[in-house]
Amino acid sequence: MNYRLFLALTGAVAAAEAEAQKATPERPNIIFILADDMGYGDLSCFGSKHVKTPNIDRLSETGTTFTQCYAGSGISSPSRCSLMTGKHTGNTRIRDNQCPVGGIQGVKINANGDTTYIRRTNLMPSDTTIATVLGTAGYRTCLVNKWHLDGYDPMASPNHRGFDEFYGWTISTVHSNSPYYYPYYRFVGDSLTTIEENAHDAHVRHNTDISTDDAIAFIGRNKERPFFLYLAYDAPHEPYIIDETSWYDGQQDWSMNTKRYASLITHMDRAIGRLLAYLDREGLRENTLVIFASDNGAAVQAPIAELNCNVGFHGRKGQLYEGGIRVPMIVNQPGRVPVQKLQNLIYFPDVMPTLAALTGSENSLPQGINGINILPLFYGQPVDTDHRMLYWEFTGKQRAARLGDWKCVTIKKNAPLELYNLKDDPEERHNLADEYPEMVKRFDEEMRRMHQPSECWPLDGE
């Protein structure tokens, strides 16, 4: 064959393959944006009367808003593990931020700079993540910023657990996220790099802006192929550090803590607006599905009462009451996802099978996941989500389950289960356990079946 003809044919085939691999409205790019410790009521579109979130509000106004979405847990690591693996916390690898046995011992530095030694476990090579599944469908995958599933194993970072690219910080390298919001160190894959503008504790580049820059750069490099971007912001996790508070400087009756907390959220919202504007400029918006959620409810350090962060829900971060696990979720894709508010009961384990269905990678799903495919809900089609039991646990300490309107929960070791009808009592104020003992018994039996033994969180007798 003529060499020039051979090159032309080869080029044509390559171009056709590349074109076939491009994202389309039906098989879109995916951006999953996760806030950190943001309460259900911290968005204007979810009822906030105080915090300004115009860009996230616009996603809600032009997309699908889930009003009964639940995180994977009431705290960071197990919630994110549930999101990444499609399993609830009675079945996941990671069931709390710390583990009593097993795992690896390492250093934890709190907001005051105090050092303690704790044990954490991490995702193993045998654990299948969303990134692994979507990678089999030809998606380029990237995690930006917070992973929190590496424990103290440097070889358990996201680029060793299915992600093609990683830009952020890890638990295993304690100083990689210090200072928390104006970091000097940052990982690029396995390489620990420096952000010179923030040297000597300078507050020049805020981590929310750094993360958004990394996200936009990843999209720019991969806009000719389908991609999955997991953009896990730190905001508004404590300590509440941000120098720009102009949005709320006029609130004379607010404490500085409250102003900074609200500013972290509004600053994140502005960064999300910048990301969406980039998608628009590059002509990628209609070919990109955007999902926004929070990893759990507002923390005890947050101005919960002052800003009504948890909209009156009982509890907070670290607890399995509604204030700890009910979170906002918004799904948006122009021309594909309709404007609707849905009350379907969904939770983080559903994300993996849903994205697998969207990308055609269902055959790569692992055995033993607990989530279901809720993709039809994104497009206005029905899915029965209310006749299954959702389950959470902090092994041996707290457990909770929801079935339809009913929820059983206890947040104290060996304490009796409480029972609530969330349709009538969404704030969990009226315990009905004494009135419906048979229902509590059925919940208890099913919850015990949903718990699978864990070597790092053993129960007595296991």
N, C-alpha and C positions, 0 to 999 in steps of 0.2 A: 504494500500500500504506500502511496505517496506520503512522505513524511509530513508535509504541510496539511494534507487531507486528514492524516491520522491525528495531528494536533488539533485541528478544527473539530473533528468528531469527538475527541476526548474532551475538549473544552465545552462543547455543546452538552455532552452527557453530564459533565460536572456542574454546568450551569443549571441544567434541568433538575439534577439532584438537589442542588442548593435551593432552587425555587420550591421544590416539593417539601423541603424542610422548613421553609419560612412559616412563621406563625400566621394563623388566619383567625378570623372571628370565631370560627367553630373549634379551632384547636389553638387557643391563644397562648401568649406569654402569660406568666403568672407572677404577681407580686404579692407576697403576704407580709403585711406590716403589723408588727406587734409592739404595743406599748407595754411599759413595765410598771406594775403596781398602780395602774390608773383605775379609779372607781367607775362603776356603772354609770353614775350620774355626773361624771366630769366632762362630758361633751354636751354642747348646747342641744344637739339633736337627740340626746337622751335625757333632757330635762334640766341641764345646768342653767341657773340664772346668773352665774357669775363668770364662768370661764369662756373665753372667746375661742371658738374652733371653726372658723368659716369654711376651711377647705375640707375638713372631715364632714362637716354638715352637708356640704355640697355633694359629697359621695353618697350620703344617706338620701338626700333629696332627689337624686337622679339614679338611685339603685335600690337594692333590696336590703332592708334592715331587719335583723333578727333580734327580737326583744326577749327571747328566752334561750339565749346561748349560755353555755357553761364552759368555764375553763377546765383544763385537765386536773387541776388541783388548786388549793388555796395558797400555794407558794411556788416560787420560780422553777426550780429544777424538775420536780415531778410534773408540773403543768406543761413545761416544754417537752419533756420526755413523752408525755401522752400525745402532744401535738405531732411530734416527729415520728412516733412509732405506731399510732393508731390503737393504742391500748389504754385501758383505764388503770388507775393506780392500784387496783387489786391484782394487776397482771403485768405491770410495767417493770422494767429493770430498776428505775430510780423512783422511789416512793416518798422521799423527803429530801431536803437539802443536805442533811447529815444522816449517816447510818450508824447504828450502835455497834455493829460488828462488821468484819470484812472491809472491803474497799481499800482505800489507801489513806494513811494519816498525812495531814498537811496543815498549813498555817492559815488561819482566818484573821484578818485585820478588820476591826469594826470602825465605825465612823469617827470614834475618838482616838484611833490609832493604837488601840490595845490589841495585843496578839494573844490568840488562843490556838490550841491544837485540837483539830476535830478529824473525823473520818468522813470521807465521801466515796461513793461509788460512781461509776461512769458507764456510758454506753460501750458495749463490747463489739468487736468486729462481726460477731454473729447477729447483732441487732440490725434489722433493716430499717432505714429511715426513708422519709418522703423523697429525699434527694436521690437515694439509690433507686427507688421505684421510677421516678420521673426521668432519671438518667437513661434507663433502658428504652425510653421512648424518644431519645435524641435531644432531650432538653439539656442545655448548659445550666448548671446549678451553682448558686452562690449564697453564702451566708455573710451578712454584714452585721458586725458588732457583737451582740451577746449570744453565746452558745449555752454555757452553764450546764453542759452535759459531759464535760471532760473530767469531772472530779479532780483528782491530783495526778492524772495520767497525761503527760504531754503528747502521747501518741493517740489520744482519744479526741483530738480537736476535730472540727467539722470536716476539714479536708482529708481526714482519715476515716470519716463515717459517711461517705457518699457525696459530699459536696466537691465540685471541681475547683471552686475558689473560696477563700475565706479572708476577710478583713475585719479585725476586731481584737477582742481580748479574751483571755482564758482564765479559768480558776487556777489551773496548775502553775501559771506564772503570776504570782500574787500582784506584783507591781505593774503588770501590763494594763491595769485599768486605774492607775493612780497617778495624779489626783483624778477622782471619778469622772468629772465632767469636762476637765481640761487636760486630757492625758498627754504625757510625753512619749509613752511607748505604745506601739500598736503592732499587732501581728499582720503580716501578709503571708498567708500560708503558714509555713513553719519558721519564717524569718521574723525576728523581733526587730522592728524598725523604730525610728524616733520621729517625733513631730517637733521640729526645731523651734517653731513659733511658740510652743508651750514650755520651752526649757526654763529652768529655774522658777517653776511655779507661775509662769506667765499665763494669764487668762486671755489668750488670743483666739484660738480655734476651739469652739465648743464641740463636744463629742457628737451632739445631734447633727451639727453641720458637717463634721468630718464623715460621719456615717452616710449622710445624704450625698456628699461628694463621691464617696466610694460606690454607692449604689448607682448613681448616674454614670460614672465611668464604666462600671460593669455593663450597664445597658448599652452604652455607646459602642463597646467592643463586640457586643453580641446581638445587635439589632437585626442582623441578617439571618438569624437562626432562632428557634424558640428557646426561651430561657425561663428559669424559675429563680426568683430572687426572694430570699427570706431576709427581710430588713427588720432586725430586732433592736429597736431603740432602747436606751436606758431610761428615758424619761417616762414618768416623773419619779422614779425610784429615789429614795433618800440616800445620801444627804442632799438636800435641795440647794444645789449650787448653780447659779446662773447670774451673770452680771447685768444682763439686759432684762429689766423689769418694767419698762416704760408703759406697757399695756395696763399696768395696775398701780402705777405710782400715785394716781389720784385717789386711791382707796385709803383714806386716812385712818379708818377704823380697822384695817387689816394689819396683822403682824407681818414682819418681814418674812417669816416662814411661809405664811399663806401667800404672799405676793410671789415668792420664788416658786412655790409649788404650782400655782396657776400659770406663771410665766413659762415653766418647763413644758407644760402642756401646749400653750399657745405657740411657743417657739417650735415645738415638734410639728404642730399643725402648719405653721409657715413653711417648714422644711418639706412636708408632704405636698404642699401647694407647689413648691419649686420642682419637686419630682414629677408631679402631674403635668406641669407646664412643659417640662422637657419632653415627656411622652407626646404631648400635643405637637410640639415643634417638629419632632422627628416623624410624625405621622404614624405613631405606634399605639395611640390610645384605643382605637377600636379593636385592635388585635391583642389587647392586654386586659386580663382579668385582675382587678385589684381587690384584695381582701384586707380589712382592718379589724383588729381585736386587741384586747388587753390580756395579759397572762394570768391575772387574778385581780381581786378587789384592792381598794385603797388600804395602805398600811396604817398602823397605829400612830405613826409620826405625822401622817397627813392631817390637814385641817378638816376632818370628816364632818364634824358638827357645823363648823363655820361655813363650809362650801357645800354641805350635803352631798359629799362625794359618792356615798353609797345609796343615795335616794331613799334613806330611811330603812333600807334592808338591815336586818339584824346581823351583827358580826362584821368582820374585816379580814384583811390578809392573814393567812395562817389558820383560819377557821373554816369549817365546812358549812357554816350558815350561808345564806344567800349573799351577804355582803362580802364574803371571801371568794365565792366561786361564780356568781352571776356576772357576766361581762358583756359589753357591747360587741356585736359583730355586724359588719357592713360589707356587702359584696357589690361591686360595680364594674360594668363593662358596657359602654355606650352601644346602643343598637341591639344588644343581646339580653342583658339583665334588666327586667322591667322594674318600674318604680312600685314598690310594695313593702308593707310591714307585715312580717310573719311572726306568729306566736309558736311555731313548731319548737319542740324540745330537741335541741341539738347540743353537741359538745365536741371538744377538741379531737377525740378519737375518730370523729367522722371525717376529718379533713383529709387524711391519707387516702381512704377508698374513694372519696369524692374527686380528688385531683387525679387519681389513677384512672377513673372513668373518663374524666375530661380529656386526658392525654392519650388514652388508649393503652395504658400500661397495667391493666387489671391483672394480667397473667403474672406480673412480677410482685404482686402483693404477698406478704408472708402469711403463714398459717397463724391462727390464734389472735388476730386482731379483734377488737371489740366495737369498732365504729361501723357505720353503715354509709352507703352511698346516698348523699342528699343532693346530688347534682340537679335533679329535676326541679327542686325548689328554687334554684337560681334562675330558672327560666319560666317560672310561673306554673309549673306542673306539680301535682300532689305527690307527697311521700308520707306514709304513715310513720311518724316518729314518736307518737305519744303512747304506744302500747308496748314499749320496751322499757326496761329498767336502766337508768343511768346510775353509775356507782363511783364512789370516791372513798379513799381511806388514807389516813396516816396510821400505819400499821400499829395496832395495839393501843392507839391513843384516841383517834377520832374515826368515825365512819358515817357515811351518808348515802342515801339512794333516793331517786325520784322516779315515780311511775304515774303518769298522767298528772292530775292535780295534786297528788299526795307526795309528801317528802318525809322520810324518817332520818333522824340525825342525832348524833351525840358528839360532843366535842371534849368529853372528859373520859379518861380511862375508867372502864368498868361502870360508867354511869348508865342509867336506863335510857333507852331510846326515846326520843321525843317525836311526836307526829304532828304534822301541819298540813292543812289544806291550803295550798298556795294560791288557788284561785280566789278564795275568800280572805286569806290572811297572808299576803305576800311578804309581810315583814316578820313572819314567824313569831308572833306574840302570844298565840293561844294554843298551847300544847294539848292535843286531843288524844294522847296515848291512853289515858284512863277510860275514855269513852269508846275506843275501838281497839281493845286488846288483841283481838284475833288478827286485825290488819297489821298491828305491830309485830305479831308473831310471824306472819307470812313474810313481812319485810326482813325480819331478822334471819329467817331461814334462807331466803334468797341471797341476802348479802353475804352470809357465811359461805354459800356456794361460789359466789363471785370472787372471793379471796383465794388467791393462789399463793402457796408458800414462797418465801423469799429468803435467800441465804443471808442477805444483809439486814433484813428486818424480820427476824424470826419471832413468832408468837410462842408463848409458853406451850409446850407439848408438841410443837411441830418438829 
